[in-house]
Amino acid sequence: MSKSYSQIWVHAVWATKNRRPLIHSNMEHKLFNFLKEELKKMGCMVSIVNGMPDHVHCLFGINPQISITDIIKQIKGSSSFFVNKNKLISEKFIWQRGFGVFGVSHSAVDKVYYYILNQKQHHQKRTFESEYIKYMELHGFENVELENE
């Protein structure tokens, strides 16, 4: 082949430090837009960013020239700085260290998009903890426990 092609969709999830409800409704739009713009700056195709007061979900196509760890590290760091610099909340904003990233087949992109879009309705039925553990098990991870940090 004379050209290289790549389309790698991922669903990324991460939480606030100790899963504290730091993402308030009056600032979530600014935070989610900031995350989208940071992903775009890194050459990622962004489909959706949404979440709850204690965690975020992102669906995006990765730039194959940057590791997923570097992408997540960059957007988490820059978004914490953005929230704190602009005083979007009264306390210090910080993310938990870890994250989950799951590959999404092209045929499932719409399904994951709507799942992320409807986070608020979804979490009326299921907690973040039970959702995350179920999702991890669905992807082959066993005996998953969430830790506070």
N, C-alpha and C positions, 0 to 999 in steps of 0.2 A: 504494500500500500504506500502511496506517495503522501497521504495525509493521515493525521491521527484524529480520531473521534472519541468523545467521551460523554456519557450521560449517566452519572451516578447519583441517584436520589437517596437522601438520608433523612431520617426522622430523628432529631436530637432533642433530648430532654435534660434539664438540670434544675436544681432547686436553689432557693435562697438559703443562706447559712442557717442551720438548725431548722430549716423549713418554716421560718417565721414569715408571717403574712406581710411582707414589705412592699409588695407590688399593689399599691392602692389604685382604685378606679380612676382617680383624678390624674394619675401619671402614667398609667399602663400604655396608653396610646403613644406617648412620647418615647417610652422605653422600647416598645415593640417596633416602632418606626426606626429608632436608632439601630436596633439589632439588624433590621432589614438592610439599612444603608451600609452598615459595617460589612455584612455578608457580601453585598454587591461590590464594595470596594476591594474585596478579596477575590473577586472574579467568580463568585457563586451565583447561581440562578435561584432566586428566592421565590417560593410559592406562597408561604404563609408563616407568620409568627403570631402566637397567641398563648394564653396561659391563664393562670390563676394567681391569687395573692402570694402563693409560696413556690410556684414553679413556672417554667416556660417550655413550650413545645415549638420547634422550628422544622419546617419541611423545606429542604433546599437541595439543589444540585451542587455537588462539591467541585471546586477547581482541582483537577487532578495533579496540579503542580505543587499543591500545598497539603500537608498532612491534615487529617481531620482533627487531630489533637491540637495542632497549631491554629487551626481555624477557630475551634471552640475556645481555646485559651485566649486568643485575641479578642473575640467578641464578648466574652465574659469580663475580661479585664477592662476593655474600653467602655463597656456599658456601666460597670460599677463606677468608674471614674466619671462618666457622664452624669449619672444620677447624683453622685455626691457633689460634684462641681456645681451643678445647677440647683442643688438643694431641693430636689423633687420630693424628698421626704425629710422629716425632721431628725431622723436618726441615721447612723451610718449604714449604707447599703453595701452588702457583700453577698457573693454567691458561695455555695458549698463547693468544695474542691472537685468532686467527681461529676460525671455526666453519663448519660446513656446515648448511644448512637446506633441506629438500626437501619440496615439497607432496605430500600423500598423499590420493588419492581415497578417498571413503567406502568404496568396494568393496574397497580394498586395506588398510584399517586392520587387519584381523585378520592378514593376511600379515606386515605390518610388525611388529605386536605380537609374533608368534611368532619372528620374526627377532631382535628385540631380546631377548626372553626367553632365547633359546638362544645368547647371545653366547659363552659359554665353550666350548661344543661347536663352534660355527662357527669360532672362532679356533684350534682345533686343526688346521684345514686351511688357513687363510689368515691372513696377517699383517694388521695394521691398515693398513699402507701400501698393500698390494695391494688390500685391500678398499676403501679410500677412493678410490684412483685409479679402480678399476673402477666404483664408485658414481658418481663425478663424470662419467666418460665416459658412463655409462648415462643421465645427466641432461643430456647435451649439452655438457659442458665438455671441451675438448680440451687436450692437452699439459699436464696437471696434474702438478705436482711438489710433494711435501711438503718443507717446509723445517723445519729445527730453528731454534728461536729461544730 
